[in-house]
Amino acid sequence: MKLVILDRDGTINQDSDQHIKSPSEWKPLPGALQAIARLNQGGWRVALATNQSGIARGLFDMATLNAIHAEMHRVVGLAGGRIDAIFFCPHAADAGCACRKPKPGLPLEIAARMDVDIADVPMVGDSLRDLEAAAAAGAKPYLVLTGKGKKTREAGGLPQGTQVCADLAALAAVLAP
């Protein structure tokens, strides 16, 4: 099985410093939904690994997160694609959990549950913590220049072997030509 792990905010949808707190605030990035469909058509299963500290901060609850993800599934489906699994960390940054990126808990759990070798898995995000989680887990880090991606690239310090793509569509063109 071919598996790709995607970050959510800034990679698939517009990011917000105030968090995405409702389905109406979730806005896909141009071409992202079609890119997921292209990955699926190329034989890739798509999983999400996303930090959602807004839950711990009381900005939204599980029902709201589920509604946001239901909307995401709906519009990805309308574009002809699918997201096979969503894994998230609901903890605050100071919780010390193993699942909050940049720690490798989420990608390792995804690989274990989907029974794939993490070394074969591209992990895509727009922030250094996404790339660090990929590297710490032994996955292949990919930076997209959407969301915080341009600032992340400019700041430097990317994990060794990080590949850079303009956006999710460019990534899909590489992985599913």
N, C-alpha and C positions, 0 to 999 in steps of 0.2 A: 504494500500500500504506500502511495505517495501522500505525505502529509505536510502541510504548511501551517505554521502558527502565526496568527496576525494579532497585533495590538488593535484596540478599537479606536479610542479617541485620538484624532490626529492622523490616523492611518486609513480608516474606513470612513469616518465621519469628522465633521468639523469639531475642533476641540474648544474648550472654554475654561478660562481660569476660574470661573464660578461653578464648574462641573455641569455635566449634562444631567438635569434633574427631572426631566419629563420627556415623554415621547415626542412632543412638539418641538423640543430643543434639539432632538437628534436629527441632524441634517447630513446626508451622505456627501462625501467629496465627489467632485466631477469625475466620472469614469470608474469610481470604486466598485459600484455594484456590478457593472459589466466585467470588471477585472475578476471579481469573485466567480462570476459565471464562466469566464474563460478558463480560470484555474480548474473549476469543476469539469469542464468539457475536456480539459487536458489530462484528466484522471486524478486530479489532486483532491484530497479531502481537506477541508478548511476547519481549523479550530481557532478560537479566540482565547487569548490570555490577557486579561485586563485588570488593572488596579481600580477598585471602586470604593475608595475611602470615604466617599460621600455617605455611605451607609453608616460607618462608625461615627461620622461627624453629625449624624442626624439630619442631613440635607435631603435625603429621600429614604424610603424603606424598600424592603424586598419586593413588595407588590409593584412599586414604581419601576424598579430595575427590571422586573419581569415584563412589564408593559413596554419599556424602552426596547428590550430585546425582542419582544413580539413584533413591534413595528419594524425593527431591523430585519428580522426573518421575513416579514411580509414583503418589504420592498426588494430585498435580495431575491426572493422567489419571483417577483414580478419581472426582474431582470434576467431570469432564467438560471439563477444560481442557488446555492444553499450553503449554510454554515452548519457543519456537522456537530459541533460541540462548543459550548461557551464555559470557560473556566475563569473565575474571578476571585480576587482577594478583596474581602469587605473590610479589612482592618485599616486602622489609622497608621500613619508612617512610624509612630513611636511604639507600636504594639510588639515589635520584635518577632513577628511571625515568620515562617519559612516560605510563605506563598507570595508575599509582596515583592514585586520586581523592584530592585535588581537581583533579589535572591532567586535561585533557580527552581523553587518549589512548583510553580505553575507549569512550566514546560516539562519538567520531569514527570509530574502527575499526568499530563496529557499524553506523553509518550508511553507511560506505563499502561494507562487505561486503553489506549488505542493500539497497544502492542507493536510499537515501532522502535527502531533504533534511533535515538535522539541525534546521533551523529549525522544521519541522513536528512534531518529536518531543517528547512529554512525557517527562521523566526524573524518576523518583520515588524518594525516599529519606527516611531519618529523621535524617540528620546534615548538618551544614553542608558537609562535604566532598562529599557527594552533590550538593547544590545548587550548590556552586561549580564542580564538574565540568560540570554541566548548563549553567550560565551561560557558562563558559569555552569550551565546545564550540558554543554558540549554540542549545542546546536550550531547552525550556520547563521551568523547575524547579517541581517539586511536592513539598511537604513533607507527610509523613504523621506523625500524632502518636503513632504506636506506637513501640516501641523507645526510641531517644533523642530522638524527635521533639518531645515537650513541652519538654524541656530545651533543645533546639535553638531552638525558637520563643522561649522565655523569654530566652535569651542574646542574641537580636536579631542584627542584621547580616546578615539574609537577602538574597540577591541580588535586585535589582529585578525585579518581576514574578512573584515566587514565589507560587504558589497553595498554600493549606493545606487539607488534607482530614483528617478524623478518622482514617481508616484506608484500607486498600486497597479495601474495599467501597464506601466513600464516593467514592473516586476512580473506581471502575468505574461508579458511578451517574452521575457527571458525564460520563465519556468514552463510555459505552455505555448511554445512557438507555433 
